[in-house]
Amino acid sequence: MHSEPPTKTHREPHCDPHDDVHDSAAELRTALQDHGITLPSLGVDLPGFAGAYGVPLVALGNCNAATARRLADALRKAAPR
């Protein structure tokens, strides 16, 4: 596992999962941007706030094939060997 010190955006989870999911989505968006990757529909899954599931979710959304390849490449480079 690639271990670096936490970035400025890394925070401990909040007590309120609704706040945490927004922070987590923003942290993921920033980390992806650090690799030149943008997932246009990355955000918070609004049905998660309805209470049926009980845990708010980050929606990664859709991306084109080129973006999927860039994401896969970034994950491969970050994976332990």
N, C-alpha and C positions, 0 to 999 in steps of 0.2 A: 504494500500500500504506500502510495506517495505521501509523505508527511512533510508538510510545510506549516509554518506558523499560521494561525487564523488570519484571514484578511480583515480589513476594517469593517466589512459588512457582516462578518461572522459574529453571531450572538448566541447566547444560551437561549433555549426555548422559553417563551413567555408562559405564564400561567394560563392565559386565555388562548385557547387553540385558534380562535378566529384571528387574533392579532398575529400569532405565530405563522399561520398559513400565508398571510400577506407578506410578512418578512421573508419567509422561506422562498416564495416565488420571486421576490425582488433579488434575493441573494443568488438564486439560480440564474436569473436573467443576467446579472452582472458577471457571474463566473463564465457563462456561455459567451458573453461579449468579449471577455478576456481572450477567448480563443477565436474570435471573429465569427461567432455563430449567433444567429438571431432566430428564435422561434416566435413568429409574429403572434400566435394565438396563446402563448404561455400566459397563464394567469390563474386566478382562483376559480375553482369549480363551484359555481353558485348553488347548484342543488345540494351541495354539502352543508350549506347553511340552513337547509330546511329541517334538519334534525332527524330525518329518516335514517341516515347512515351513521350519524353521530360524530364523525370526524371530518372536519373540512379538508378538502383535497386540493392539491396543486394540479391544474390541468395543463399538460404539456402541449396539447393541441396537435395540429397537423404541420407538416413541413414538406418541402419538395425533396426529390431524390438527392440533389446536390447537398442540401443542408443535412440530410440524414447521413450521407457519407462523411461529411466534415465532423459531425457529432461522433460517429463511430470511430473515426481516426483519432479524435481528441481523447476519447475514452481508452482506446488501445494504447496510446502513448502514456497515459496516466496509470495504466494497470501495472501491477507488480509483475515482474518477469521471473 
